[in-house]
Amino acid sequence: MTVSPAMEPTAAAAPVATPAAMPAAMPAPAAAPLREAVRRHYLMCRPEHFAVTYAINPWMDPAAGASAELAVAQWESLREAYAALGHQVSLIDPIEGLPDMVFAANGALVVGGRVYGARFTHAERAAEGPAYADWLRGNGFPDVLEPAFTNEGEGDFLTLDHVILAGTGFRTEISAHQEAQEFLGRPVVTLRLVDPRFYHLDTALFPLGGDNVAYYPGAFSPGSRAVLERLFPHAVIADEADAAVLGLNAVCDGRNVVINAEAAGLIKLLDEHGYEPVPVDLSELRKAGGGPKCCTLELRA
């Protein structure tokens, strides 16, 4: 069943798991392990139409201005970083009038070749869900579920080896967690976000390979922090300064961590834990609340 520490059971919802029913902690990595990278397949969208013309999260200020030219240059450096690490990158064509389409992670959740589609909270982004679903159907992922509930793809669903962590509180309904679990056949653990700066789970937490995570505790409710402490006793804990530059909106292939360059403390911490940080500058895209992970949808065949 979906583990939902912040939800009261109702006739239409799965019952809340008791502490005894909670999943056991993820297997703890050995101290200073030799990390191995796993080649990944990513979907990205070039930000040709990037702009900040509306405000749907605390990072967005239309009056501050944003440059599509600079956003494209920074995005290209991200794509080049993935290529240098040996990852496959596919591209979806950008659509004029969808300035946030660059944030590919929000477009779907792809696990085991199955696609759980996105249904956006805000009307400004609503057309992105069908656009990503159409691309996936046409590029080797025909098994697509059109969601009945609001969710924003990998913005609020992060996949590990044995569990999917799912965020709620701002963008994604808890019912979507249950819907995704039934469709994908993977256990889903609900985590409640409480700080509007971290409106998606991928702004406050990222997987380190398949059995551990890095996260900022202040983004989560007390119950969700307790769940994370139980599941990941050896997690990398970020401070507010690094979270505030979207340092946790990062992508890890098991060894290398592509991360916002301004998150200096977290970069040092990851290095001490045996990872290889790959700093990138996505400061222009951060004006819309995005970083490396927001730009990256993983295609798990």
C-alpha positions in Angstrom: 0.0 0.0 0.0 1.0 3.6 -0.4 2.8 4.8 2.7 1.3 8.2 3.6 2.4 9.5 7.0 0.5 12.8 6.6 -2.9 11.4 5.4 -5.9 10.3 7.4 -7.6 7.2 5.9 -10.9 7.7 4.2 -13.3 5.3 2.4 -11.7 6.2 -0.9 -8.1 6.2 0.2 -5.6 3.4 1.1 -5.2 3.1 4.9 -2.2 4.8 6.5 0.6 2.4 7.3 1.4 2.0 10.9 5.1 2.3 12.1 5.3 -1.5 12.2 4.2 -1.7 8.6 6.7 1.0 7.3 9.3 -0.3 4.9 12.6 -1.2 6.4 15.5 1.1 6.0 17.2 1.0 2.6 20.4 -1.0 2.6 23.1 1.2 4.0 26.2 1.8 1.8 29.6 1.0 3.2 31.7 3.9 4.5 33.6 5.7 1.6 32.4 3.2 -1.0 33.7 3.0 -4.5 30.8 4.3 -6.5 29.9 3.0 -9.9 28.1 5.1 -12.6 25.2 3.6 -14.5 24.5 4.9 -18.0 21.2 6.6 -18.2 18.8 7.8 -20.9 17.4 11.3 -20.4 14.8 13.4 -22.2 15.4 17.1 -22.4 13.8 20.2 -24.1 15.9 23.1 -25.4 14.6 26.4 -23.8 14.2 28.3 -27.0 11.0 29.9 -25.7 12.1 30.3 -22.1 10.7 33.3 -20.3 9.3 34.3 -16.9 6.0 35.8 -17.9 3.9 34.6 -14.9 4.5 33.6 -11.3 3.4 30.1 -10.2 6.1 29.5 -7.6 8.1 31.8 -5.2 11.1 31.8 -7.5 9.3 33.5 -10.4 9.2 37.3 -10.8 8.2 38.5 -14.3 9.6 42.0 -13.4 13.1 40.6 -12.9 13.5 39.6 -16.6 14.9 36.4 -18.0 17.1 35.7 -21.1 16.2 32.8 -23.4 19.6 33.2 -25.0 21.5 32.8 -21.7 19.1 30.0 -20.6 19.9 28.1 -23.9 23.6 28.5 -23.3 23.4 27.2 -19.8 21.1 24.4 -20.8 23.6 23.3 -23.5 26.3 23.1 -20.9 24.1 20.7 -19.0 23.5 18.6 -22.0 27.2 18.5 -22.7 27.9 17.4 -19.2 25.6 14.4 -19.6 27.2 13.5 -22.9 30.7 13.7 -21.4 29.5 11.3 -18.7 28.4 8.8 -21.3 24.6 9.2 -20.9 22.1 9.2 -23.8 20.1 12.3 -24.3 17.0 12.5 -26.4 15.3 15.8 -27.3 11.6 16.8 -27.5 10.8 19.8 -29.6 9.9 23.0 -27.6 6.5 24.5 -28.2 6.0 28.2 -28.5 3.8 29.5 -25.7 5.1 26.9 -23.2 8.1 28.7 -21.6 8.4 26.1 -18.8 8.5 23.1 -21.2 12.3 23.1 -20.6 11.6 21.5 -17.3 11.2 18.0 -18.8 11.2 16.2 -15.4 7.6 17.5 -14.8 6.3 15.9 -18.0 5.9 12.3 -16.8 7.2 9.5 -14.7 8.8 6.6 -16.6 9.5 3.3 -14.8 10.0 -0.1 -16.4 9.0 1.2 -19.8 5.6 2.4 -18.5 4.6 6.0 -18.5 2.5 7.7 -15.8 1.5 10.9 -17.4 1.5 14.4 -15.9 -1.5 16.6 -15.1 -0.4 20.0 -14.2 -1.8 22.2 -11.3 -1.6 25.5 -13.2 -3.3 26.3 -16.5 -0.2 27.9 -17.8 1.5 24.5 -18.0 -1.5 22.2 -18.8 -0.5 21.6 -22.4 2.9 20.2 -21.4 1.4 16.9 -20.2 -0.1 15.8 -23.5 3.0 17.0 -25.4 5.3 14.8 -23.4 2.8 11.9 -23.5 2.6 12.1 -27.3 6.4 12.2 -27.6 6.8 9.2 -25.4 4.2 7.2 -27.2 6.0 7.9 -30.5 9.4 7.1 -29.2 9.2 3.6 -27.8 7.0 4.0 -24.7 3.4 3.1 -25.9 2.1 2.2 -22.4 1.0 5.6 -21.2 -1.6 6.2 -18.5 -3.4 9.5 -18.7 -3.7 10.4 -15.0 -7.0 11.0 -13.2 -5.3 13.1 -10.5 -3.1 16.1 -10.5 0.6 15.3 -10.5 3.8 16.9 -12.0 5.8 13.9 -13.0 9.3 13.5 -11.7 9.0 16.8 -10.1 7.2 15.0 -7.3 8.1 11.3 -8.0 11.7 10.2 -7.4 12.6 6.5 -8.2 15.0 4.4 -6.2 15.7 0.7 -6.5 13.0 -0.5 -4.2 10.6 2.4 -3.7 9.3 5.6 -5.3 9.3 8.7 -3.1 6.4 11.0 -3.8 5.9 14.6 -2.8 2.6 16.3 -1.9 1.7 19.6 -0.3 1.8 22.0 -3.2 1.5 20.4 -6.7 0.7 16.7 -6.5 -2.4 15.1 -5.0 -1.9 12.1 -2.6 -4.4 10.2 -4.8 -1.9 10.4 -7.6 0.6 8.6 -5.4 -1.9 5.7 -5.1 -2.7 5.8 -8.9 1.0 5.7 -9.8 1.6 2.7 -7.4 -1.2 0.7 -8.9 -0.1 1.4 -12.5 3.7 0.9 -11.9 3.6 -1.8 -9.4 6.1 -0.1 -7.2 5.7 0.9 -3.5 5.2 4.6 -3.2 6.1 6.5 0.0 4.3 9.9 0.5 6.3 12.8 1.8 4.7 16.1 2.7 6.4 19.4 1.7 5.8 22.4 3.9 8.1 25.2 2.6 6.7 26.9 -0.6 10.3 27.5 -1.9 10.5 23.7 -2.3 7.2 23.2 -4.1 8.3 20.0 -5.8 10.0 17.0 -4.1 12.9 17.3 -6.6 13.8 20.7 -5.2 14.3 19.3 -1.7 15.7 15.7 -2.2 17.5 13.7 -4.8 18.4 10.0 -5.0 22.0 9.0 -4.7 22.0 5.9 -6.8 19.3 3.5 -5.9 19.6 3.1 -2.1 20.3 6.4 -0.6 19.3 10.1 -0.9 20.4 13.6 -0.1 17.8 16.0 1.3 17.1 19.2 3.2 15.0 18.4 6.4 13.4 21.8 6.7 11.4 21.3 3.5 9.4 18.4 5.1 6.7 18.0 7.7 7.9 16.4 11.0 6.3 13.1 10.1 7.9 13.0 6.7 11.3 13.8 8.3 10.9 10.9 10.6 10.1 8.6 7.6 13.2 9.8 5.8 15.4 9.3 8.9 14.1 5.7 9.2 14.4 4.8 5.5 17.8 6.5 4.9 19.9 6.6 8.1 23.0 7.4 6.1 21.5 10.1 3.9 23.5 13.2 3.0 21.9 16.1 4.8 22.0 19.5 3.1 21.7 22.8 4.9 19.4 25.7 4.0 22.0 27.7 2.2 22.6 25.0 -0.3 18.9 24.1 -0.6 18.2 27.8 -1.3 20.2 27.7 -4.5 18.4 24.6 -5.6 21.4 22.5 -4.8 19.2 19.5 -4.2 17.7 19.8 -7.7 20.5 17.5 -8.8 21.0 14.3 -10.9 23.1 11.4 -9.8 24.0 8.4 -12.0 25.3 6.4 -9.0 28.7 8.1 -8.9 28.6 11.5 -10.6 26.3 14.2 -9.3 25.3 17.0 -11.7 24.6 19.9 -9.4 24.2 23.6 -9.3 27.6 25.2 -8.9 26.5 27.6 -6.1 25.8 24.7 -3.7 29.4 24.7 -2.5 28.8 23.1 0.9 26.8 20.3 -0.5 29.4 19.7 -3.3 32.0 19.3 -0.6 29.8 17.0 1.4 29.1 14.8 -1.6 32.8 14.5 -2.4 33.5 13.4 1.2 30.9 10.7 0.8 32.6 9.3 -2.3 30.6 10.9 -5.1 32.0 13.0 -8.0 30.3 16.4 -8.2 29.8 17.9 -11.7 29.0 21.6 -11.1 26.9 23.4 -13.7 25.6 27.0 -13.9 21.8 27.1 -14.4 21.2 30.4 -12.7 19.0 31.8 -15.5 16.7 28.8 -15.4 16.6 29.1 -11.6 14.6 32.4 -12.2 11.7 30.0 -13.0 12.5 27.6 -10.1 14.5 25.0 -12.0 17.8 23.3 -11.9 19.6 20.3 -13.5 16.9 17.8 -12.4 14.0 19.9 -13.5 15.5 19.9 -17.0 16.0 16.1 -17.0 13.4 13.3 -17.4 14.8 9.9 -17.0 13.6 7.3 -19.4 13.7 3.9 -17.6 13.1 1.2 -20.2 
